Amino acid sequence: MQQLGPFGSAAQTQLVLFVFTTTLSGAVSLIEARRLGVTRRMIATPTTVRAVLLGEGLARLAIALIQGLFIMVGTMVIFGVDWGNPLRAIVILVVFSLVATGAAMLLGSLARNDQQAGGLATLFGLGLAALGGAMFPLAATEILSPVVWRVAHVTPHAWALEAFEALVVAKGGLTEVLPFLGILLAYALLFFALAICRLRVVLTR
């Protein structure tokens, strides 16, 4: 089992922190589109609600992936950070980006206005990152308090970091990473399901 380099741990935590927080802030544009009537005008055309929601989701997913890839490539080139197998690392990024996109869609469906959405995005983005190990190492929380370590795994951040650790530190293969990906996909499906149910009500009433 190898150790992470001086920048490896920071790169992983920053990727998880910024991808989730930035994507979550995309809820503001979702609410703004509704407020300005853009979404309603799209639905008035032959475009289905499903297509509108798909487009909204893909736009946020694209931003998350671009940002994540920028962090990965930048840290590899500038700081020599090891992300393990590149394809598997990208798979983890894609799945975590889906989680962040689903969370953004859910927040955008629940918040009443863009100011509220912006405040909640910052609160939840930073709060979940801190709890999930993106600001304070998960290994340290396990040593200090096993209870805190278990609570941290309520967040998708902790599972994403565990996936990167299995890939990079333990040099695990796809089999070792799959359980973490499965949990992250469950988060994504839950967020998307709740967001779609809520947005269908909001957009069609």
Secondary structure as GFF3:
##gff-version 3
##sequence-region A 1 205
A	DSSP	alpha_helix	8	24	.	.	.	ID=ss1
A	DSSP	alpha_helix	27	35	.	.	.	ID=ss2
A	DSSP	alpha_helix	38	44	.	.	.	ID=ss3
A	DSSP	alpha_helix	49	79	.	.	.	ID=ss4
A	DSSP	alpha_helix	86	110	.	.	.	ID=ss5
A	DSSP	alpha_helix	114	131	.	.	.	ID=ss6
A	DSSP	alpha_helix	138	144	.	.	.	ID=ss7
A	DSSP	alpha_helix	146	152	.	.	.	ID=ss8
A	DSSP	alpha_helix	156	168	.	.	.	ID=ss9
A	DSSP	alpha_helix	174	204	.	.	.	ID=ss10
###
